């Protein structure tokens, strides 16, 4: 074990992590675009609906287990800050075991899982049949997808953001190329799109394994007693379960918003879908900065460096606010033109422009929602984050109920309320958490 290190935290350190994360985030939506375009060219509405339905299911299912990346990142950064080089490798191996177990469980439960999820989605017979074909193939990618979460979290936790970026881009590119070849060239239909996802995650894991082996201190051989240390396993379980509950609450907000928009009619649903792309763009930047917060705050936490922790918090929030103001201004200036580009329907264009002001405002509270998420994860204040997210969910539902008379505007108002409460509650709780973590300051 080495002595804890207290490196200087500045804007350069923030963007060394945030920059690659932002670029990697930008490549991810291209997978959906390529899959949709490839399946769309087969001129079968049921297949297109099937891939859309199955993609939503996997987005939510895999998002639910995003704690594998977050906790691995936080614990690795903390071990790095504490100067525990060997513990970083132990965290990686533990992460692989948990990822493998969860992936194997999903594969074992695929039949009841598929039956329950597709009944819930309520698609037509043709769409459901196509979605089940996709689901039954792609579910086999679960262990590799989850192991890739661990690999990405581990690399970013060590501030090795460039290899993490390269791996993520390679996974996404393989997915896109394989989808085009299998669907359009070899005519494998919706099964080809699922095989492409399975192939990309598997190859990504193999490459990630090689990269991690290069950086792992002393290789992957870890003493059994160290690997299954009871205290550390219990802490891992507690943090992971808290993050999972927090993520589930976040998914409820996302699905509730989508479902209520769908019930408001086809035009409103289409307008909300167009505007959701704007939110996605702002999320790329804010999530990149949240990655930086996780690593820098986690490292400062491990080093017991109160100043570094406070500096990391301040810089991430300030830069986030700067990005948010620029993004909000761009949405306000170019939003109408982008809406016109994304849809040819005059009714949808008119509806989307009507609700554009909500999207213009969203990045500002989003800074604090994303930023404090990263700070809390880095410090493994997972129980507090869970409780505050559940409170934010309650505020979202209460706001929606109160704003129902305003229709879709009320729904957008409730979404903004969830952003404000998520960031605001964590900001209010932050000073007490900081004092408890660094009592001598």
N, C-alpha and C positions, 0 to 999 in steps of 0.2 A: 504493500500500500504506500502511495506517495502522499505528501502533504497536500491539503486542499489548496487549489489555485484561485486567485482573485484577479482574473483578467479585466482589463478596462473595457467597459461597455460603451460603444458609440454607434453612430448611424451606420458605419461601415460593417460592424458585426451584425446589425439588424438586417441589412440588405444582402449580406453574404448568405443568409438563410432564406429571407423573404423573397429575394429575386428569383432564384431557381424554383421555389415553390409556386410562385405566380406563373412562371412559364409552363411548368408541368400542369398546373390547373387548366391553362388555356387549351392544352391538347386533349383533355378528357372529353369535353362535349363533342369533339369531332367523331368519336366512336359512334355516338348516337346518330349523328348526321349521316355518316357513311352507312351504318346498318339500315337506317330508315330509307335512304336513297336506293341502296342495293335491293332491298325487299320491295320497295315501291315500284321499281322498274319491272317487277314480275307481274304487275298489273292485277293483283289479287288483294282486294280490300281486307279479306279475312286474315291473310298472312301479315299484312301491315299492322292491323289491329292486334294480332297475336304477339308480334315482336314488341309493340308498344306496351301492351299489358304485362308481358313477362319482364320487360326491362324495368318497369316501375316496381314490380315485385322484388327483383334483384337489387335495385337501387336501395330500397327500404331495408331489405333483409341484410345486405352487406353493410349498409350504413349503421345498422343496429350493433354490429360487431366492430365498429370503428374504434372501440376502446383498445383493441389490440395494437393499433398504431399509436394512439395517444398515450397509453400507459407505458408502452415500450420506450417511446420518445422521452417521457418525463423521467422514468427511472434511470434510463441511460444517461441523460443529461445530469441528473443528481449524482450518479456514481462518478461521472467524469469530473464534476465540480469537487467531489470529495477525494479525488485522486485514486479511486478504486478501479484500476484498469481491468483486473480479472473479473470483478463483479459485472462489468459491462458485458462480457462474453456470457456469463451465467444468465443474465437478463435475456439475452438473445435466445439461448437454448430453451429457457423456460417459455419464452414467447412462442417458439416453434411447437413445443409440446401442446400448449393451450390451443394454438391455431389448428393443429392436427386433430385434436380431440373434438373441437367444435365442428370442424369441417366433416369429420367422420360421422358425427351425430346427425348433421343435416342430411348427409347421403343416406344414412340408415332410415331416417324419418321422411324420406322424399315423397312417398305415396300419400300418407295422411296429410303431410304439409301441403302438397299440391292440391289435394281435394279440398282442404279447408280454405286455402288462399283463393282458389279460382271460384269457389262458391261465393266467397265474400265479394269478389270483383264483379260478378254477375254479368259477364260478357255473353255474346251470342254463341251458339254451338260451334260455328266455324272458327270464330276468334279464339275461343277457349281451347279447341282442339289444337290449333296452331301454337298457342302459348304453352300448352302442356308439352308439346314436342320440344320446344326450345328449353323449357324448364328442366325436363328429364335429362337433357344432355349437359346443360350449363351447370347444374347443381354439382356435378363431379369436379368442377373447378374450385369448389369452396375451400378445400384445404390449402390449395396453392394461392388462391386470392388472399386468404387470411394470413398465410405465411409471408406473402408480399407486403401486407400491412405491417407486420413485425419488422421485416427488413427495412422498409422505408422509415419507420419510426426509429429504428436503431441507428441508421445512418444519419438522419437529421439530428437525433439526440447527441451524436458525436460531432455535430456541426459539419458533417460531410454532405452538404446539400447538393453539390454537383454530381457525385455518383448517384444519389437518390433521384435527382432530376433525370439523368441519363437512363436509369432503369425504368422510370415511369414512362418516359417518352418512347423507349424501345417496346415496352408492353403495349402501349396504345397504337404504335405504328404496325406492329405484328398483327394486332387485332384488325386494324383497318385493311391491310393488304390481304390477309387471309379471308376476310369477309368478302372482298371484291372478287378474289379468285374462286372461292368455294361457291358463292351464290350466283355470280354473273357468268363466270367462265365454265365451272364444272356443274352448274345447275343443280345444286343440292338443296335449294330452297331455304326454309327457315332453320332446318337442321344445320346448314352450313354456317349460318350466323352464330349459332350456339357453339359449334365446333371451333370456330375462330376465337371465341372468347376463352374456351377451355385451353386451346393451343397457346394463346398469348400469355395466360396466367402461368401455365406450366413452364414455358420457356423462360418467362420472367423470373420464376422462382429458381430455376437452374442457374441462370446468370447471377441472380442475387446471392445465391449460396456461394458462388465462386468469389464474388466481390467481398462478402462478409468474411469468408475464410481468410482473405488477404489481410483484413483489418483486425481479426479476432486475436486477442492477446493469448498466446499459448494454445491456439487451435480450439476446436469444439469439444475436446474431451474435458468434462467437468466431473469432479467427484460427486457421487450420488448424494452424499450427506449435504453437500453445499447446494446442489440443485434443488433438493427437496427440504431445504431449511424451513421448518414449520412457521416461524415468525414471519419470514419474508413471503412465503406462500399465502399466509392469511392476509397480509397487507395487500398483496397483489390481487387476491380475490375480492377484498373490500373495495379497493379503488376501481377495479374493473366493473363490479356490479353497480357501484354508484354512477360511473360514467355511462353504463348501459341504460340505467333507469332514466338518467338525464337525456340521453339520445332518444329514447323511446318517447319521452314527453315532447321533444323537438319534432319527431316524426308525426306525432298526433297533430301538432299545429299545421304542419305541411299538408297532411292528408285531409284534415278538416277544411282548410282553406280551399283545396282543390275540389273536394266533394261539394261544398256549398256553392262554389263558382259554377260547377257543372249543372247544379239544380236550377241555376238562374237562367238557363237557356244556352243554345249553341253559340250565339253571338258573344255573350258575356264570357263563356268558357274560352272561346277563341281569343278574345281580347286579353283575358287574364294570362293565357298561355304566352302570348306575344310579350306582355309586360314582365312575365317571369324570367324571360331571357335577359332583360335589363338587370334584374336582381342577381341573376347568375353571374353576370359580368362584374358587378361590384363585389360579389362574394369572392371572385378570384383574387382580387387584390387584398381584401380584408383577411381571407383565410391564409394567404401567404404571410402576412404580418402576425397572425395568430400562431403560425408555425415558429416564427422567430421568438415570440413571447414564450412558447412552451420550452424551447431549447435554452434561451438565455436565463429565464426565470428558474428553470429546473437546475441549470448549472450553478447559478448563484445560491439557490436553496441548498444544494449539496455541499457547497463551499462555505455555508453559513455566512455569506457575504451580503449583508443588508443593503449596503450602498449599491452594489451591482444589481440587486433585485429591484430596488427603487428606480435606478437609472433605466433598467430594461423596461419597466412598466411605463415610465414617463415617455421614453423614446417611441415605443410601439404605439402608444395612444396618440402622441403628437403626429407621427408620420401617418397613422391611420386617418386622423382627422384631415390632414392635408390631402391625402388621396381621395377621401370621401367628398370633400368640397369640390375638387376637380371633376370627379365622376358625376356628382350632382349637377354641376354647371353644364357638363357635356350632355347629360340627359335632357336638361331643360332646353339647350340650344338645338340639339340634333335629334331629340326624341321623336318629334312629328315626322321627320324625313325617314328615320329608321323604321317607324311603324308602317309608313307607306311602302317601304322596300320589302318588309317582311310579310305583308298581306295585301292582296289585290281587292279584297272585299271592302266596299265603302262603309258598310254597317259596322264591320269589325274595326276599321280605321277610326271611325267616329267614336266608338265605345272605348277603344284603347287610349285615344287622346283625352277623353273625359277623365280617365283615372290615372293619367301620366303624372300629375302632381304628387301622388302618393309615392311613386317610384323615385321621383326626384328627391323627396325628403328622406327616403329609406336609408341611404348610405350613412347619414349622420348618426342616428342612434345605432346603426349597424356596427360602427367603429367600436363602441363600448361593449356591444353584445359579443362580437368576435374577439376583440382584444382581451377582455376580461376572461373569456373562456380559455384562451391560451395561457394567461397568467395563472388562473386557478389550476389548470391541468399541469403546468410546469411545477407548481408547488405541491401537487397532489392534494389540493383542498377539495377532493372529490365529493365528500359528503355534503359540504356547504354548497357546492355547485349544483348537486342533485336537488337539494331542498329549495334553493332559489329558483331553479328551472321549473320545479313543480308549482311554485308560487306564481311564476311568470305564465305558466300554462293556465292556471286558474284565472289570472287577470285577462288573458287572451279570450277565454270563453265568456267571462263576465262582460268584457267589452263588446264581444260579438252579440251577446244577448241584448245588451243595452242599445246597440246601434242597428239592430235588425230593421227598424223602420226606414233606414237610409239605403237598404238594398246592398248592392255590390260596393258602394262607397263605404258603407258601414263595415263590410267584410275587410276591405283594405285598411280602414281605420283600426280595426281590431288587430290586424297583422302588425301595423306600426306600433300599437300599444304593447304587443309582445316583444318587439325589438327594444322599445324604451324600457320596459320593466326588466327584461333579461339583463341588459347592460347596467341599468340604474340600480337594481337590487345588489348586483355584484360590486358595483362601485361603492355603494353605501356600506357594504360589509367589509370591504378591502382593508380599511385602517385597523379594524379589530383583528383581522386575520394576520396582518403584517406584524402587529405588536405581539401576538401570541407566538408567531414563528421566530421573530427576532426580539426576544424580551429585553436584551441588554441595550437596545438602541434608544 
